[in-house]
Amino acid sequence: VLKFDAYFQEDVPMSAEEHFRIRQVNIYYYLEDDSMSVIEPVVENSGIPQGKLIKRQRLAKNDRGDHYHWKDLNRGINITIYGKTFRIVDCDRFTQ
């Protein structure tokens, strides 16, 4: 399993104090079947639903039906999954 650290920016329309929020996630890529999952680490008492954002599945990277492959993932890139853009910032030692 390859593990990447990433984040996404979430708009906060109902607040006068903040316009957006940065949420950190872990992207897991499973080499055995080219599936991926996106999980947000749970922070107690945050008031935000957290945990599994995208369940393990093969994810399309474009409209032609191509799926993400481990070669598509690297530090410093953006990937878009279901209309949400994730910025990959780091990976664990095994992935590197």
N, C-alpha and C positions, 0 to 999 in steps of 0.2 A: 504494500500500500504506500503510495506517495502522499505526503501531507504538505499542503501549502497554507501559509498564513495570508489572509486577505482581509479586505474591508469593503464596505459599500456605504454610500451616502444616502441617507433617508431624509426626505423633506418633512418638516414639522409645520404644517400650515396653521394649526390652532394655537400657536404660542407667540407671544410678543417678545419673549426673551431669547428664543433661538429660532433660526430659520432652517437649519438642517442638523442632523445628528450622524456621527460616524459610528458604524457598528462593525466590530471585528468578528470574523468567521474563520473556520477551518474548512478547506476544500480537500476532500479525500478522493484520490484517483486509484481505482482497483485494477491492477495490471491483468488479473486473470480474465476479466470479461470487459474491459474498457468502460466500466461504469464509474459514476462519480456521485458523491453526496456533499452537501454543504450543511455544516453544523455550527451554530453560534453557541459559544460557551455560556452556560447559565450563570448569571450574576443575581444573587438573592436580593429581593426587595428593590429591583430596578424599576418595576412597574411596566415592563415591556415583555411581551411574549417572546421567549427564546427557546433554543434547543435546535431540533432538526428543521432546517428551512427547506431543504430539497432532499427527498429520500433517494436512496441509492438506485440509480438507473443510468442508462446511456443517454447522454444529453446532446441534442442537435446544436451545431455551431453556426448553421446557416439555413437558408430557406430551401436549399437543394437536398437537404436530408443528410448531409455529412455530419458525423458525430465527432465530438472532441476526442483527441488522441493525446497520449502523454507528451508527444512532440509539440503540441500546441500550448503547453503550459510551461511558464518560466517566470522568474522574478521580474518585476517591473512592467508587466503587461496587464491589459484589461481584458476580461472575458465577459460576455453577456449571456446570461442564462435566464430564460423566461422574462426578458425585458429589463432585468436588473443587472447593472454593470458592477463587477467585482474587480478590484485592483489587487493583484498578487504582489505581496511585498517581501515574502521570505518563504523558506522551506526548511524542513528538518534535515538532520545530518544524512540520513539514509537517502532521502530524495536528492540531495545535492550531488 
